[in-house]
Amino acid sequence: MTPASITESLDGTSRDVLASMRRALAKKLDAGEVSSNAIASAYKELRELDRLIRAMDAAEDEGASSGRSVAPQAFDASAI
């Protein structure tokens, strides 16, 4: 479930942050709170946020179906 606000999402994953941003932007667009000269860039940003979220979901689904873990690896400084 996506956190209710962008601030709450900061304690979650990158996907949580993107999803909260997408929801906030969509609400502003639906409410007519975006100025007419900013609508094109707002829609472009909304499209990009949606693309990133869907790519993350697809990668997670692919990893789950193949049995591979898609969890991020911890940084290992000794590997350098």
mmCIF file of the N, C-alpha and C atoms, coordinates in Angstrom:
data_MODEL
# 
_entry.id   MODEL 
# 
loop_
_atom_site.group_PDB 
_atom_site.id 
_atom_site.type_symbol 
_atom_site.label_atom_id 
_atom_site.label_alt_id 
_atom_site.label_comp_id 
_atom_site.label_asym_id 
_atom_site.label_entity_id 
_atom_site.label_seq_id 
_atom_site.pdbx_PDB_ins_code 
_atom_site.Cartn_x 
_atom_site.Cartn_y 
_atom_site.Cartn_z 
_atom_site.occupancy 
_atom_site.B_iso_or_equiv 
_atom_site.pdbx_formal_charge 
_atom_site.auth_seq_id 
_atom_site.auth_comp_id 
_atom_site.auth_asym_id 
_atom_site.auth_atom_id 
_atom_site.pdbx_PDB_model_num 
ATOM 1   N N  . MET A 1 1  ? 0.848  -1.186  0.000   1.00 0.00 ? 1  MET A N  1 
ATOM 2   C CA . MET A 1 1  ? 0.000  0.000   0.000   1.00 0.00 ? 1  MET A CA 1 
ATOM 3   C C  . MET A 1 1  ? 0.885  1.237   0.000   1.00 0.00 ? 1  MET A C  1 
ATOM 4   N N  . THR A 1 2  ? 0.540  2.203   -0.793  1.00 0.00 ? 2  THR A N  1 
ATOM 5   C CA . THR A 1 2  ? 1.293  3.446   -0.899  1.00 0.00 ? 2  THR A CA 1 
ATOM 6   C C  . THR A 1 2  ? 1.021  4.326   0.317   1.00 0.00 ? 2  THR A C  1 
ATOM 7   N N  . PRO A 1 3  ? 2.067  4.892   0.913   1.00 0.00 ? 3  PRO A N  1 
ATOM 8   C CA . PRO A 1 3  ? 1.857  5.807   2.039   1.00 0.00 ? 3  PRO A CA 1 
ATOM 9   C C  . PRO A 1 3  ? 0.940  6.967   1.643   1.00 0.00 ? 3  PRO A C  1 
ATOM 10  N N  . ALA A 1 4  ? 0.260  7.533   2.649   1.00 0.00 ? 4  ALA A N  1 
ATOM 11  C CA . ALA A 1 4  ? -0.729 8.585   2.398   1.00 0.00 ? 4  ALA A CA 1 
ATOM 12  C C  . ALA A 1 4  ? -0.111 9.908   1.975   1.00 0.00 ? 4  ALA A C  1 
ATOM 13  N N  . SER A 1 5  ? 1.141  10.138  2.332   1.00 0.00 ? 5  SER A N  1 
ATOM 14  C CA . SER A 1 5  ? 1.778  11.412  1.979   1.00 0.00 ? 5  SER A CA 1 
ATOM 15  C C  . SER A 1 5  ? 3.217  11.176  1.541   1.00 0.00 ? 5  SER A C  1 
ATOM 16  N N  . ILE A 1 6  ? 3.766  12.174  0.877   1.00 0.00 ? 6  ILE A N  1 
ATOM 17  C CA . ILE A 1 6  ? 5.165  12.085  0.451   1.00 0.00 ? 6  ILE A CA 1 
ATOM 18  C C  . ILE A 1 6  ? 6.070  12.011  1.673   1.00 0.00 ? 6  ILE A C  1 
ATOM 19  N N  . THR A 1 7  ? 5.758  12.778  2.717   1.00 0.00 ? 7  THR A N  1 
ATOM 20  C CA . THR A 1 7  ? 6.572  12.759  3.938   1.00 0.00 ? 7  THR A CA 1 
ATOM 21  C C  . THR A 1 7  ? 6.604  11.366  4.547   1.00 0.00 ? 7  THR A C  1 
ATOM 22  N N  . GLU A 1 8  ? 5.448  10.702  4.633   1.00 0.00 ? 8  GLU A N  1 
ATOM 23  C CA . GLU A 1 8  ? 5.397  9.340   5.167   1.00 0.00 ? 8  GLU A CA 1 
ATOM 24  C C  . GLU A 1 8  ? 6.198  8.372   4.293   1.00 0.00 ? 8  GLU A C  1 
ATOM 25  N N  . SER A 1 9  ? 6.198  8.593   2.997   1.00 0.00 ? 9  SER A N  1 
ATOM 26  C CA . SER A 1 9  ? 6.865  7.671   2.083   1.00 0.00 ? 9  SER A CA 1 
ATOM 27  C C  . SER A 1 9  ? 8.380  7.713   2.216   1.00 0.00 ? 9  SER A C  1 
ATOM 28  N N  . LEU A 1 10 ? 8.919  8.774   2.776   1.00 0.00 ? 10 LEU A N  1 
ATOM 29  C CA . LEU A 1 10 ? 10.368 8.897   2.911   1.00 0.00 ? 10 LEU A CA 1 
ATOM 30  C C  . LEU A 1 10 ? 10.957 7.817   3.820   1.00 0.00 ? 10 LEU A C  1 
ATOM 31  N N  . ASP A 1 11 ? 10.129 7.226   4.660   1.00 0.00 ? 11 ASP A N  1 
ATOM 32  C CA . ASP A 1 11 ? 10.583 6.128   5.516   1.00 0.00 ? 11 ASP A CA 1 
ATOM 33  C C  . ASP A 1 11 ? 10.484 4.784   4.809   1.00 0.00 ? 11 ASP A C  1 
ATOM 34  N N  . GLY A 1 12 ? 9.940  4.777   3.607   1.00 0.00 ? 12 GLY A N  1 
ATOM 35  C CA . GLY A 1 12 ? 9.748  3.537   2.866   1.00 0.00 ? 12 GLY A CA 1 
ATOM 36  C C  . GLY A 1 12 ? 10.788 3.352   1.778   1.00 0.00 ? 12 GLY A C  1 
ATOM 37  N N  . THR A 1 13 ? 10.351 2.720   0.717   1.00 0.00 ? 13 THR A N  1 
ATOM 38  C CA . THR A 1 13 ? 11.233 2.413   -0.407  1.00 0.00 ? 13 THR A CA 1 
ATOM 39  C C  . THR A 1 13 ? 11.214 3.537   -1.440  1.00 0.00 ? 13 THR A C  1 
ATOM 40  N N  . SER A 1 14 ? 12.086 3.433   -2.413  1.00 0.00 ? 14 SER A N  1 
ATOM 41  C CA . SER A 1 14 ? 12.089 4.388   -3.524  1.00 0.00 ? 14 SER A CA 1 
ATOM 42  C C  . SER A 1 14 ? 10.765 4.338   -4.264  1.00 0.00 ? 14 SER A C  1 
ATOM 43  N N  . ARG A 1 15 ? 10.205 3.150   -4.398  1.00 0.00 ? 15 ARG A N  1 
ATOM 44  C CA . ARG A 1 15 ? 8.920  3.005   -5.067  1.00 0.00 ? 15 ARG A CA 1 
ATOM 45  C C  . ARG A 1 15 ? 7.827  3.751   -4.293  1.00 0.00 ? 15 ARG A C  1 
ATOM 46  N N  . ASP A 1 16 ? 7.883  3.672   -2.965  1.00 0.00 ? 16 ASP A N  1 
ATOM 47  C CA . ASP A 1 16 ? 6.902  4.386   -2.144  1.00 0.00 ? 16 ASP A CA 1 
ATOM 48  C C  . ASP A 1 16 ? 6.962  5.892   -2.404  1.00 0.00 ? 16 ASP A C  1 
ATOM 49  N N  . VAL A 1 17 ? 8.169  6.426   -2.495  1.00 0.00 ? 17 VAL A N  1 
ATOM 50  C CA . VAL A 1 17 ? 8.339  7.864   -2.745  1.00 0.00 ? 17 VAL A CA 1 
ATOM 51  C C  . VAL A 1 17 ? 7.773  8.223   -4.117  1.00 0.00 ? 17 VAL A C  1 
ATOM 52  N N  . LEU A 1 18 ? 8.135  7.445   -5.130  1.00 0.00 ? 18 LEU A N  1 
ATOM 53  C CA . LEU A 1 18 ? 7.636  7.712   -6.486  1.00 0.00 ? 18 LEU A CA 1 
ATOM 54  C C  . LEU A 1 18 ? 6.116  7.625   -6.545  1.00 0.00 ? 18 LEU A C  1 
ATOM 55  N N  . ALA A 1 19 ? 5.543  6.602   -5.900  1.00 0.00 ? 19 ALA A N  1 
ATOM 56  C CA . ALA A 1 19 ? 4.091  6.432   -5.923  1.00 0.00 ? 19 ALA A CA 1 
ATOM 57  C C  . ALA A 1 19 ? 3.392  7.587   -5.210  1.00 0.00 ? 19 ALA A C  1 
ATOM 58  N N  . SER A 1 20 ? 3.955  8.057   -4.110  1.00 0.00 ? 20 SER A N  1 
ATOM 59  C CA . SER A 1 20 ? 3.364  9.195   -3.398  1.00 0.00 ? 20 SER A CA 1 
ATOM 60  C C  . SER A 1 20 ? 3.449  10.466  -4.235  1.00 0.00 ? 20 SER A C  1 
ATOM 61  N N  . MET A 1 21 ? 4.567  10.650  -4.903  1.00 0.00 ? 21 MET A N  1 
ATOM 62  C CA . MET A 1 21 ? 4.715  11.814  -5.781  1.00 0.00 ? 21 MET A CA 1 
ATOM 63  C C  . MET A 1 21 ? 3.713  11.747  -6.926  1.00 0.00 ? 21 MET A C  1 
ATOM 64  N N  . ARG A 1 22 ? 3.555  10.555  -7.506  1.00 0.00 ? 22 ARG A N  1 
ATOM 65  C CA . ARG A 1 22 ? 2.612  10.380  -8.616  1.00 0.00 ? 22 ARG A CA 1 
ATOM 66  C C  . ARG A 1 22 ? 1.194  10.707  -8.157  1.00 0.00 ? 22 ARG A C  1 
ATOM 67  N N  . ARG A 1 23 ? 0.818  10.197  -6.977  1.00 0.00 ? 23 ARG A N  1 
ATOM 68  C CA . ARG A 1 23 ? -0.526 10.449  -6.459  1.00 0.00 ? 23 ARG A CA 1 
ATOM 69  C C  . ARG A 1 23 ? -0.738 11.940  -6.196  1.00 0.00 ? 23 ARG A C  1 
ATOM 70  N N  . ALA A 1 24 ? 0.247  12.611  -5.565  1.00 0.00 ? 24 ALA A N  1 
ATOM 71  C CA . ALA A 1 24 ? 0.118  14.038  -5.248  1.00 0.00 ? 24 ALA A CA 1 
ATOM 72  C C  . ALA A 1 24 ? -0.016 14.871  -6.524  1.00 0.00 ? 24 ALA A C  1 
ATOM 73  N N  . LEU A 1 25 ? 0.793  14.543  -7.528  1.00 0.00 ? 25 LEU A N  1 
ATOM 74  C CA . LEU A 1 25 ? 0.736  15.285  -8.787  1.00 0.00 ? 25 LEU A CA 1 
ATOM 75  C C  . LEU A 1 25 ? -0.593 15.048  -9.500  1.00 0.00 ? 25 LEU A C  1 
ATOM 76  N N  . ALA A 1 26 ? -1.052 13.820  -9.502  1.00 0.00 ? 26 ALA A N  1 
ATOM 77  C CA . ALA A 1 26 ? -2.333 13.511  -10.147 1.00 0.00 ? 26 ALA A CA 1 
ATOM 78  C C  . ALA A 1 26 ? -3.479 14.252  -9.463  1.00 0.00 ? 26 ALA A C  1 
ATOM 79  N N  . LYS A 1 27 ? -3.446 14.324  -8.141  1.00 0.00 ? 27 LYS A N  1 
ATOM 80  C CA . LYS A 1 27 ? -4.497 15.049  -7.416  1.00 0.00 ? 27 LYS A CA 1 
ATOM 81  C C  . LYS A 1 27 ? -4.490 16.528  -7.783  1.00 0.00 ? 27 LYS A C  1 
ATOM 82  N N  . LYS A 1 28 ? -3.294 17.116  -7.891  1.00 0.00 ? 28 LYS A N  1 
ATOM 83  C CA . LYS A 1 28 ? -3.192 18.531  -8.271  1.00 0.00 ? 28 LYS A CA 1 
ATOM 84  C C  . LYS A 1 28 ? -3.719 18.758  -9.683  1.00 0.00 ? 28 LYS A C  1 
ATOM 85  N N  . LEU A 1 29 ? -3.401 17.854  -10.596 1.00 0.00 ? 29 LEU A N  1 
ATOM 86  C CA . LEU A 1 29 ? -3.894 17.969  -11.969 1.00 0.00 ? 29 LEU A CA 1 
ATOM 87  C C  . LEU A 1 29 ? -5.412 17.828  -12.014 1.00 0.00 ? 29 LEU A C  1 
ATOM 88  N N  . ASP A 1 30 ? -5.934 16.844  -11.294 1.00 0.00 ? 30 ASP A N  1 
ATOM 89  C CA . ASP A 1 30 ? -7.387 16.629  -11.283 1.00 0.00 ? 30 ASP A CA 1 
ATOM 90  C C  . ASP A 1 30 ? -8.136 17.806  -10.670 1.00 0.00 ? 30 ASP A C  1 
ATOM 91  N N  . ALA A 1 31 ? -7.521 18.445  -9.673  1.00 0.00 ? 31 ALA A N  1 
ATOM 92  C CA . ALA A 1 31 ? -8.174 19.558  -8.980  1.00 0.00 ? 31 ALA A CA 1 
ATOM 93  C C  . ALA A 1 31 ? -8.008 20.882  -9.715  1.00 0.00 ? 31 ALA A C  1 
ATOM 94  N N  . GLY A 1 32 ? -7.247 20.879  -10.805 1.00 0.00 ? 32 GLY A N  1 
ATOM 95  C CA . GLY A 1 32 ? -7.023 22.110  -11.560 1.00 0.00 ? 32 GLY A CA 1 
ATOM 96  C C  . GLY A 1 32 ? -6.082 23.071  -10.866 1.00 0.00 ? 32 GLY A C  1 
ATOM 97  N N  . GLU A 1 33 ? -5.210 22.539  -10.009 1.00 0.00 ? 33 GLU A N  1 
ATOM 98  C CA . GLU A 1 33 ? -4.280 23.365  -9.250  1.00 0.00 ? 33 GLU A CA 1 
ATOM 99  C C  . GLU A 1 33 ? -2.971 23.648  -9.982  1.00 0.00 ? 33 GLU A C  1 
ATOM 100 N N  . VAL A 1 34 ? -2.814 23.116  -11.185 1.00 0.00 ? 34 VAL A N  1 
ATOM 101 C CA . VAL A 1 34 ? -1.597 23.326  -11.963 1.00 0.00 ? 34 VAL A CA 1 
ATOM 102 C C  . VAL A 1 34 ? -1.872 24.428  -12.975 1.00 0.00 ? 34 VAL A C  1 
ATOM 103 N N  . SER A 1 35 ? -1.011 25.419  -12.993 1.00 0.00 ? 35 SER A N  1 
ATOM 104 C CA . SER A 1 35 ? -1.226 26.542  -13.905 1.00 0.00 ? 35 SER A CA 1 
ATOM 105 C C  . SER A 1 35 ? -1.158 26.073  -15.359 1.00 0.00 ? 35 SER A C  1 
ATOM 106 N N  . SER A 1 36 ? -1.828 26.800  -16.209 1.00 0.00 ? 36 SER A N  1 
ATOM 107 C CA . SER A 1 36 ? -1.925 26.392  -17.615 1.00 0.00 ? 36 SER A CA 1 
ATOM 108 C C  . SER A 1 36 ? -0.562 26.312  -18.292 1.00 0.00 ? 36 SER A C  1 
ATOM 109 N N  . ASN A 1 37 ? 0.369  27.158  -17.881 1.00 0.00 ? 37 ASN A N  1 
ATOM 110 C CA . ASN A 1 37 ? 1.693  27.103  -18.518 1.00 0.00 ? 37 ASN A CA 1 
ATOM 111 C C  . ASN A 1 37 ? 2.555  25.969  -17.967 1.00 0.00 ? 37 ASN A C  1 
ATOM 112 N N  . ALA A 1 38 ? 2.099  25.268  -16.925 1.00 0.00 ? 38 ALA A N  1 
ATOM 113 C CA . ALA A 1 38 ? 2.869  24.167  -16.351 1.00 0.00 ? 38 ALA A CA 1 
ATOM 114 C C  . ALA A 1 38 ? 2.233  22.796  -16.607 1.00 0.00 ? 38 ALA A C  1 
ATOM 115 N N  . ILE A 1 39 ? 1.086  22.789  -17.261 1.00 0.00 ? 39 ILE A N  1 
ATOM 116 C CA . ILE A 1 39 ? 0.369  21.518  -17.455 1.00 0.00 ? 39 ILE A CA 1 
ATOM 117 C C  . ILE A 1 39 ? 1.186  20.527  -18.287 1.00 0.00 ? 39 ILE A C  1 
ATOM 118 N N  . ALA A 1 40 ? 1.778  20.967  -19.367 1.00 0.00 ? 40 ALA A N  1 
ATOM 119 C CA . ALA A 1 40 ? 2.534  20.046  -20.229 1.00 0.00 ? 40 ALA A CA 1 
ATOM 120 C C  . ALA A 1 40 ? 3.674  19.386  -19.462 1.00 0.00 ? 40 ALA A C  1 
ATOM 121 N N  . SER A 1 41 ? 4.426  20.167  -18.712 1.00 0.00 ? 41 SER A N  1 
ATOM 122 C CA . SER A 1 41 ? 5.540  19.579  -17.964 1.00 0.00 ? 41 SER A CA 1 
ATOM 123 C C  . SER A 1 41 ? 5.030  18.701  -16.821 1.00 0.00 ? 41 SER A C  1 
ATOM 124 N N  . ALA A 1 42 ? 3.885  19.052  -16.230 1.00 0.00 ? 42 ALA A N  1 
ATOM 125 C CA . ALA A 1 42 ? 3.316  18.229  -15.164 1.00 0.00 ? 42 ALA A CA 1 
ATOM 126 C C  . ALA A 1 42 ? 2.889  16.868  -15.714 1.00 0.00 ? 42 ALA A C  1 
ATOM 127 N N  . TYR A 1 43 ? 2.253  16.867  -16.881 1.00 0.00 ? 43 TYR A N  1 
ATOM 128 C CA . TYR A 1 43 ? 1.865  15.591  -17.488 1.00 0.00 ? 43 TYR A CA 1 
ATOM 129 C C  . TYR A 1 43 ? 3.095  14.764  -17.869 1.00 0.00 ? 43 TYR A C  1 
ATOM 130 N N  . LYS A 1 44 ? 4.120  15.416  -18.337 1.00 0.00 ? 44 LYS A N  1 
ATOM 131 C CA . LYS A 1 44 ? 5.354  14.703  -18.685 1.00 0.00 ? 44 LYS A CA 1 
ATOM 132 C C  . LYS A 1 44 ? 5.958  14.074  -17.432 1.00 0.00 ? 44 LYS A C  1 
ATOM 133 N N  . GLU A 1 45 ? 5.980  14.813  -16.342 1.00 0.00 ? 45 GLU A N  1 
ATOM 134 C CA . GLU A 1 45 ? 6.517  14.288  -15.086 1.00 0.00 ? 45 GLU A CA 1 
ATOM 135 C C  . GLU A 1 45 ? 5.653  13.139  -14.568 1.00 0.00 ? 45 GLU A C  1 
ATOM 136 N N  . LEU A 1 46 ? 4.345  13.272  -14.660 1.00 0.00 ? 46 LEU A N  1 
ATOM 137 C CA . LEU A 1 46 ? 3.445  12.206  -14.231 1.00 0.00 ? 46 LEU A CA 1 
ATOM 138 C C  . LEU A 1 46 ? 3.690  10.936  -15.043 1.00 0.00 ? 46 LEU A C  1 
ATOM 139 N N  . ARG A 1 47 ? 3.855  11.107  -16.343 1.00 0.00 ? 47 ARG A N  1 
ATOM 140 C CA . ARG A 1 47 ? 4.132  9.965   -17.231 1.00 0.00 ? 47 ARG A CA 1 
ATOM 141 C C  . ARG A 1 47 ? 5.451  9.293   -16.853 1.00 0.00 ? 47 ARG A C  1 
ATOM 142 N N  . GLU A 1 48 ? 6.478  10.079  -16.533 1.00 0.00 ? 48 GLU A N  1 
ATOM 143 C CA . GLU A 1 48 ? 7.779  9.529   -16.160 1.00 0.00 ? 48 GLU A CA 1 
ATOM 144 C C  . GLU A 1 48 ? 7.697  8.804   -14.815 1.00 0.00 ? 48 GLU A C  1 
ATOM 145 N N  . LEU A 1 49 ? 7.017  9.370   -13.850 1.00 0.00 ? 49 LEU A N  1 
ATOM 146 C CA . LEU A 1 49 ? 6.846  8.703   -12.557 1.00 0.00 ? 49 LEU A CA 1 
ATOM 147 C C  . LEU A 1 49 ? 6.128  7.369   -12.746 1.00 0.00 ? 49 LEU A C  1 
ATOM 148 N N  . ASP A 1 50 ? 5.077  7.367   -13.547 1.00 0.00 ? 50 ASP A N  1 
ATOM 149 C CA . ASP A 1 50 ? 4.326  6.145   -13.804 1.00 0.00 ? 50 ASP A CA 1 
ATOM 150 C C  . ASP A 1 50 ? 5.196  5.106   -14.495 1.00 0.00 ? 50 ASP A C  1 
ATOM 151 N N  . ARG A 1 51 ? 6.004  5.537   -15.458 1.00 0.00 ? 51 ARG A N  1 
ATOM 152 C CA . ARG A 1 51 ? 6.898  4.611   -16.168 1.00 0.00 ? 51 ARG A CA 1 
ATOM 153 C C  . ARG A 1 51 ? 7.883  3.968   -15.203 1.00 0.00 ? 51 ARG A C  1 
ATOM 154 N N  . LEU A 1 52 ? 8.478  4.769   -14.311 1.00 0.00 ? 52 LEU A N  1 
ATOM 155 C CA . LEU A 1 52 ? 9.450  4.242   -13.352 1.00 0.00 ? 52 LEU A CA 1 
ATOM 156 C C  . LEU A 1 52 ? 8.809  3.238   -12.394 1.00 0.00 ? 52 LEU A C  1 
ATOM 157 N N  . ILE A 1 53 ? 7.623  3.564   -11.920 1.00 0.00 ? 53 ILE A N  1 
ATOM 158 C CA . ILE A 1 53 ? 6.923  2.659   -11.000 1.00 0.00 ? 53 ILE A CA 1 
ATOM 159 C C  . ILE A 1 53 ? 6.589  1.350   -11.692 1.00 0.00 ? 53 ILE A C  1 
ATOM 160 N N  . ARG A 1 54 ? 6.071  1.439   -12.904 1.00 0.00 ? 54 ARG A N  1 
ATOM 161 C CA . ARG A 1 54 ? 5.712  0.216   -13.629 1.00 0.00 ? 54 ARG A CA 1 
ATOM 162 C C  . ARG A 1 54 ? 6.955  -0.624  -13.957 1.00 0.00 ? 54 ARG A C  1 
ATOM 163 N N  . ALA A 1 55 ? 8.072  0.021   -14.238 1.00 0.00 ? 55 ALA A N  1 
ATOM 164 C CA . ALA A 1 55 ? 9.315  -0.714  -14.491 1.00 0.00 ? 55 ALA A CA 1 
ATOM 165 C C  . ALA A 1 55 ? 9.781  -1.424  -13.224 1.00 0.00 ? 55 ALA A C  1 
ATOM 166 N N  . MET A 1 56 ? 9.680  -0.746  -12.092 1.00 0.00 ? 56 MET A N  1 
ATOM 167 C CA . MET A 1 56 ? 10.052 -1.380  -10.816 1.00 0.00 ? 56 MET A CA 1 
ATOM 168 C C  . MET A 1 56 ? 9.157  -2.583  -10.531 1.00 0.00 ? 56 MET A C  1 
ATOM 169 N N  . ASP A 1 57 ? 7.857  -2.424  -10.752 1.00 0.00 ? 57 ASP A N  1 
ATOM 170 C CA . ASP A 1 57 ? 6.918  -3.513  -10.513 1.00 0.00 ? 57 ASP A CA 1 
ATOM 171 C C  . ASP A 1 57 ? 7.192  -4.691  -11.442 1.00 0.00 ? 57 ASP A C  1 
ATOM 172 N N  . ALA A 1 58 ? 7.482  -4.399  -12.701 1.00 0.00 ? 58 ALA A N  1 
ATOM 173 C CA . ALA A 1 58 ? 7.759  -5.462  -13.664 1.00 0.00 ? 58 ALA A CA 1 
ATOM 174 C C  . ALA A 1 58 ? 9.030  -6.212  -13.287 1.00 0.00 ? 58 ALA A C  1 
ATOM 175 N N  . ALA A 1 59 ? 10.057 -5.486  -12.863 1.00 0.00 ? 59 ALA A N  1 
ATOM 176 C CA . ALA A 1 59 ? 11.305 -6.133  -12.458 1.00 0.00 ? 59 ALA A CA 1 
ATOM 177 C C  . ALA A 1 59 ? 11.084 -7.003  -11.230 1.00 0.00 ? 59 ALA A C  1 
ATOM 178 N N  . GLU A 1 60 ? 10.265 -6.523  -10.311 1.00 0.00 ? 60 GLU A N  1 
ATOM 179 C CA . GLU A 1 60 ? 9.956  -7.308  -9.113  1.00 0.00 ? 60 GLU A CA 1 
ATOM 180 C C  . GLU A 1 60 ? 9.176  -8.566  -9.481  1.00 0.00 ? 60 GLU A C  1 
ATOM 181 N N  . ASP A 1 61 ? 8.185  -8.416  -10.370 1.00 0.00 ? 61 ASP A N  1 
ATOM 182 C CA . ASP A 1 61 ? 7.396  -9.568  -10.810 1.00 0.00 ? 61 ASP A CA 1 
ATOM 183 C C  . ASP A 1 61 ? 8.270  -10.578 -11.539 1.00 0.00 ? 61 ASP A C  1 
ATOM 184 N N  . GLU A 1 62 ? 9.174  -10.096 -12.370 1.00 0.00 ? 62 GLU A N  1 
ATOM 185 C CA . GLU A 1 62 ? 10.065 -10.979 -13.122 1.00 0.00 ? 62 GLU A CA 1 
ATOM 186 C C  . GLU A 1 62 ? 10.988 -11.731 -12.171 1.00 0.00 ? 62 GLU A C  1 
ATOM 187 N N  . GLY A 1 63 ? 11.514 -11.022 -11.185 1.00 0.00 ? 63 GLY A N  1 
ATOM 188 C CA . GLY A 1 63 ? 12.388 -11.665 -10.203 1.00 0.00 ? 63 GLY A CA 1 
ATOM 189 C C  . GLY A 1 63 ? 11.645 -12.698 -9.386  1.00 0.00 ? 63 GLY A C  1 
ATOM 190 N N  . ALA A 1 64 ? 10.405 -12.398 -9.028  1.00 0.00 ? 64 ALA A N  1 
ATOM 191 C CA . ALA A 1 64 ? 9.603  -13.331 -8.233  1.00 0.00 ? 64 ALA A CA 1 
ATOM 192 C C  . ALA A 1 64 ? 9.263  -14.578 -9.041  1.00 0.00 ? 64 ALA A C  1 
ATOM 193 N N  . SER A 1 65 ? 8.943  -14.394 -10.317 1.00 0.00 ? 65 SER A N  1 
ATOM 194 C CA . SER A 1 65 ? 8.557  -15.547 -11.134 1.00 0.00 ? 65 SER A CA 1 
ATOM 195 C C  . SER A 1 65 ? 9.758  -16.426 -11.489 1.00 0.00 ? 65 SER A C  1 
ATOM 196 N N  . SER A 1 66 ? 10.947 -15.837 -11.500 1.00 0.00 ? 66 SER A N  1 
ATOM 197 C CA . SER A 1 66 ? 12.135 -16.635 -11.817 1.00 0.00 ? 66 SER A CA 1 
ATOM 198 C C  . SER A 1 66 ? 12.787 -17.194 -10.558 1.00 0.00 ? 66 SER A C  1 
ATOM 199 N N  . GLY A 1 67 ? 12.257 -16.807 -9.406  1.00 0.00 ? 67 GLY A N  1 
ATOM 200 C CA . GLY A 1 67 ? 12.822 -17.303 -8.156  1.00 0.00 ? 67 GLY A CA 1 
ATOM 201 C C  . GLY A 1 67 ? 14.035 -16.534 -7.684  1.00 0.00 ? 67 GLY A C  1 
ATOM 202 N N  . ARG A 1 68 ? 14.404 -15.491 -8.425  1.00 0.00 ? 68 ARG A N  1 
ATOM 203 C CA . ARG A 1 68 ? 15.551 -14.681 -8.030  1.00 0.00 ? 68 ARG A CA 1 
ATOM 204 C C  . ARG A 1 68 ? 15.097 -13.577 -7.096  1.00 0.00 ? 68 ARG A C  1 
ATOM 205 N N  . SER A 1 69 ? 15.980 -13.192 -6.230  1.00 0.00 ? 69 SER A N  1 
ATOM 206 C CA . SER A 1 69 ? 15.699 -12.073 -5.338  1.00 0.00 ? 69 SER A CA 1 
ATOM 207 C C  . SER A 1 69 ? 16.042 -10.783 -6.059  1.00 0.00 ? 69 SER A C  1 
ATOM 208 N N  . VAL A 1 70 ? 15.163 -9.794  -5.962  1.00 0.00 ? 70 VAL A N  1 
ATOM 209 C CA . VAL A 1 70 ? 15.431 -8.502  -6.577  1.00 0.00 ? 70 VAL A CA 1 
ATOM 210 C C  . VAL A 1 70 ? 15.710 -7.441  -5.519  1.00 0.00 ? 70 VAL A C  1 
ATOM 211 N N  . ALA A 1 71 ? 15.914 -7.896  -4.285  1.00 0.00 ? 71 ALA A N  1 
ATOM 212 C CA . ALA A 1 71 ? 16.229 -6.944  -3.220  1.00 0.00 ? 71 ALA A CA 1 
ATOM 213 C C  . ALA A 1 71 ? 17.598 -6.335  -3.489  1.00 0.00 ? 71 ALA A C  1 
ATOM 214 N N  . PRO A 1 72 ? 17.752 -5.061  -3.202  1.00 0.00 ? 72 PRO A N  1 
ATOM 215 C CA . PRO A 1 72 ? 19.038 -4.420  -3.445  1.00 0.00 ? 72 PRO A CA 1 
ATOM 216 C C  . PRO A 1 72 ? 20.129 -5.036  -2.578  1.00 0.00 ? 72 PRO A C  1 
ATOM 217 N N  . GLN A 1 73 ? 21.292 -5.149  -3.151  1.00 0.00 ? 73 GLN A N  1 
ATOM 218 C CA . GLN A 1 73 ? 22.425 -5.680  -2.440  1.00 0.00 ? 73 GLN A CA 1 
ATOM 219 C C  . GLN A 1 73 ? 23.028 -4.619  -1.525  1.00 0.00 ? 73 GLN A C  1 
ATOM 220 N N  . ALA A 1 74 ? 23.545 -5.073  -0.389  1.00 0.00 ? 74 ALA A N  1 
ATOM 221 C CA . ALA A 1 74 ? 24.221 -4.128  0.509   1.00 0.00 ? 74 ALA A CA 1 
ATOM 222 C C  . ALA A 1 74 ? 25.558 -3.748  -0.096  1.00 0.00 ? 74 ALA A C  1 
ATOM 223 N N  . PHE A 1 75 ? 25.967 -2.517  0.155   1.00 0.00 ? 75 PHE A N  1 
ATOM 224 C CA . PHE A 1 75 ? 27.243 -2.040  -0.359  1.00 0.00 ? 75 PHE A CA 1 
ATOM 225 C C  . PHE A 1 75 ? 28.381 -2.737  0.380   1.00 0.00 ? 75 PHE A C  1 
ATOM 226 N N  . ASP A 1 76 ? 29.345 -3.244  -0.355  1.00 0.00 ? 76 ASP A N  1 
ATOM 227 C CA . ASP A 1 76 ? 30.498 -3.915  0.229   1.00 0.00 ? 76 ASP A CA 1 
ATOM 228 C C  . ASP A 1 76 ? 31.741 -3.185  -0.196  1.00 0.00 ? 76 ASP A C  1 
ATOM 229 N N  . ALA A 1 77 ? 32.269 -2.338  0.692   1.00 0.00 ? 77 ALA A N  1 
ATOM 230 C CA . ALA A 1 77 ? 33.442 -1.529  0.378   1.00 0.00 ? 77 ALA A CA 1 
ATOM 231 C C  . ALA A 1 77 ? 34.669 -2.387  0.118   1.00 0.00 ? 77 ALA A C  1 
ATOM 232 N N  . SER A 1 78 ? 34.738 -3.573  0.698   1.00 0.00 ? 78 SER A N  1 
ATOM 233 C CA . SER A 1 78 ? 35.903 -4.427  0.504   1.00 0.00 ? 78 SER A CA 1 
ATOM 234 C C  . SER A 1 78 ? 35.968 -4.997  -0.909  1.00 0.00 ? 78 SER A C  1 
ATOM 235 N N  . ALA A 1 79 ? 34.871 -4.893  -1.656  1.00 0.00 ? 79 ALA A N  1 
ATOM 236 C CA . ALA A 1 79 ? 34.842 -5.423  -3.019  1.00 0.00 ? 79 ALA A CA 1 
ATOM 237 C C  . ALA A 1 79 ? 35.532 -4.501  -4.001  1.00 0.00 ? 79 ALA A C  1 
ATOM 238 N N  . ILE A 1 80 ? 35.858 -3.307  -3.558  1.00 0.00 ? 80 ILE A N  1 
ATOM 239 C CA . ILE A 1 80 ? 36.483 -2.334  -4.467  1.00 0.00 ? 80 ILE A CA 1 
ATOM 240 C C  . ILE A 1 80 ? 37.973 -2.562  -4.532  1.00 0.00 ? 80 ILE A C  1 
# 
